[in-house]
């Protein structure tokens, strides 16, 4: 495989990791990054802070 294709793959991976880091949630109550995504009662998405127990959607 040519080096240019491998280099492009590394750049795409780096961009995906940066984007993932930028979209991480933090708890609006305590600011913790320990947030779990859960299914809500109506099938929607809710979030729960595993540090303080605060939940929101």
RACORBEL-V744515 format. One line per field, one symbol per residue. ss: DSSP state (H for helix, E for strand, C for the rest). phi: phi as a letter, one per 40 degrees, with the letter a starting at -180 (. if undefined). burial: I if it has 24 or more other ideal C-beta (glycine too) atoms within 12 Angstrom, else O. A space follows every 10 residues. Layout:
# RACORBEL-V744515
ss: ???
phi: ???
burial: ???
This chain:
# RACORBEL-V744515
ss: CCHHHHHHHH HHHHHHHHHH HHCCCCCCCC CCCCEEEEEC CCCCEEEEEC CCCCEEC
phi: .cdccccccc cccdcccccc ccbccbcccb gcccbbcbcc ccgccbbbcc cbgcbab
burial: OOOOOOOOOO OOOOOOOOOO OOOOIOOOOO OOOOIOOOOO OOOOOOIIIO OOOOOOO
